[in-house]
Amino acid sequence: MRLGYPPPASFETLGAILAAVEDDNPNMTVIASELFSAEIPGRVLVGELDVGLALHPEPMTGINTDALRVEPLAAVLSKRHRLAPASSIPLAALEHETVLLFPRELAPVYYDRIVKACERAGFEPHVRAFQNPPVHAMLARLPGGREVGLIPASFAFHLARAEPGVVARTIIDPQILAEWSILWPARTQSAAVARFLHSARRCATNNDWLPPPDATTTAEPDSLTPTPL
């Protein structure tokens, strides 16, 4: 089973899915490749990948998507940063900060969600992005710098535990929510893909990754709008 996933899934999300797949399908081998979200639907469509995991994938004819996880973004920043002592950070507090992101073309919908949330909080973010960035090299800038990274909370808090020079803080007023989706070819009749999807959905259910349909949230208004198929 060939799986594509973006760097922020590297730890908790990907690990939980692979563990569920292995439990359900001990004879299935998953070959996982790290890619950016914008690349994944096209690679699934042309048959280079069997399934994909992406942040806010853009709709593509011939690709089915299913929401698998919704989680807040968190800020990662140097322990010496002025905002580090706070237990949580209001989004408006980033108005005069440099936000470390990725180039928009690598995950356009996800990037736009972040920018629009900042605009609704009353400011246009000052974004620093690097072309074709190695993600871990980007994040290595944080301990000695003044930039603030905004990444899914599961990855942010893992990073803070692994890197003594940085901390992770929840973003509030409002939260910004990231939506992970599983992707597969609409034409597929593969029993292996069906088994993988079943395991991934079971993992999402067991870990309470998706809010109930009637859940209310203080996050940005369109965060929980389903991605069109």
N, C-alpha and C positions, 0 to 999 in steps of 0.2 A: 504494500500500500504506500503510494508516494504522496506525502503530505507537505504542503507549503505553509509557513507560518511567519509572522513578523517578529522582530526582535523582542518587543515587550511581552510576548507570550512565553519567552524562553524558560521561565521558572514555574511558577505556580500553575498557570492555566494549562500550558502544554504538558507539564508533568502529570497533572491530574487526569487529563484526557488519555494520555498514553497508558497510564496505570489501569484505567477502566477498560481500555481496548485490550490490553494484555490479559486482564482477569477474565474477560468474556471470550477472548479469541486467542488462546495460548499458542496457536500455530500461525498467527498472522504476524508478519514482520512489517513494521512501519519504518519507512525511510523518510526522515524529516529534513527539509531544506529551509534555511532561513532566507526569507525574501521580504521585500516591502509590500504593504497591503495592495498598492496599485498594480503590482505585477501579477498577483495571484489569480484573479478571475481569468485573465487571458491565458495563463498557463494551464489552468484547469480546462478551459474551452478547447485548446488545441491538443489536449491529451498528454501534456508533459507532467501533469499532476493528476492524481485520482481524486483528491479532496484538498480543500484549503481552509485555513483559519485566518480571518482578516478583520481589521478594525474598520467598520463602516465601509464595506466594499461598495463601489458604484454598481448600479444595476447593469447587467449585460445579458443580451439575448442568448439563450442556450445554457444559462447558468441558474441553478436553484440556490437560494440562500435560506438559512434558518438562524434566527437569533439564538445564541448559545449562552452569552453572559453579558450582564450589564454591571459595570462597576464605576465608581467615581475616579476622577483623576486626582492625583496628589502632587504637591510641589516637592522637588528635591533641591536642596541648597546646602551651601557650606555651613558648617557649624558656627562659623564666624559671621555669617550674614545677619543683618539687623533683624530679619524676620524669624530667625531660628529659635529664639526663646519662646515664641508663641506655640500653643498646642495645636492650633488650627489657624489658617490664614484666610481672611475674607478676600474674595477675588479682586475687589477694588484696591487692595493694598499692593497689587502688582503694577499699578498704573505707571510708576516711575522706574520699574525694573526692566531688565533685559531678559526676555523669555527665550530660552534655548529650545528650539524646535527643529523639525526636519523640513526640507524643501516641500512645498505644497504638493507638487506632482507625485510624491511618493505615497500620499494618502489624502487626496483632496477633500473628501467629505469630512474626515476626521479633523484635518487642519482647519477647515471652515467652521466647524462646531466650536473649536477653541476660540478662534478670532471673534465669532459672533457673540459668544458668551461674554467675552471681555467688553465688546461694544455695548451690550445690554447693561453691563455693570458701569458704564459711563466713560470708557476710555478705549483708545486704539492701542493694542499692545505693540511694544517695540520688540520685534522678533529678530533673533539671530539664528540663521540656518546655514549649514555647510553642504555644498554639493556632494552627492554620493558619500555621505558620512558613515564611517564605521560607528555604530551606535555606542559601543563601549568607549571609544575614543572621545566622542562628544561628551559623554557623561563624566569622563575623567577630568574634564575642565572644571567641574563644579567645586571640588574641595578648595581650590586656590583662587576661585573667581567670584564675581558678583552676579553671575547669571543664575536664573531660576529655571529648572527643568519642570515641565508639566507632562506627566506620564501616568498610565494606569496604576492605581494604588497597589495592586498586587505586586507589580514590578518595582514600584517606588520603595515600598517598605522592605522588600528583599534587598534592594540595592543599599539602603541605609544600614541594614544589618551587616552587609558584607564590606562596606566601605566606611572606615572609622571617621573620615573627614566630612561626611555629609549626614544630613537628617532628612526625614520625610515628614511632611505635614499635610493634613487634609485641607482641601480647599472648600470654603463654605460661602454662603450668601452671594451667589448660589453655588451649588456643586456643578461641576461639569461631568457629565456621564459619558463613558466610552462603551460602545456596544461591539462585542465580538460576534462574528457570524461564521457559521460553517458553510462551505460552498461545495457543490458537486455538479457534474454535467447533467443537464436536464434529460439527455438522451440515454443515460446509463441504465443498464439492466443488471449491473454487477452485484452479485450476492455479497461480495467482500465489501463494497462500498456501503451497502445496506447495513451490514453488521457493524461497520465502523460508525455510521451515523447513529445507530441504535445505542452503541456504547457511549458516544459523545453526549447524546441527549440524556442518558441515564446519569452520566457524570454531572451534567448541569443540574438535574433534578436533585440528586443526592447532596450537592453542595450549595443548594439554594442560590444559584447564579442568576436566576431570572426573577424579577419582582412579580407578584401576583397581578393578574389583569386589571384589578381595580385599585392597585397601589397608587397612593398619592406621593408626590415628591416636591421638594423645594428646589430642584435642579432646573436648568434652563427648560423652557416650555416644550420644545420639540425633542427632548432627549430620548424619550421612549417611543417616538413614532417608529413603527416597524419599517425596516428597509424594504422598498418595493422589490418584488421578484422579477 
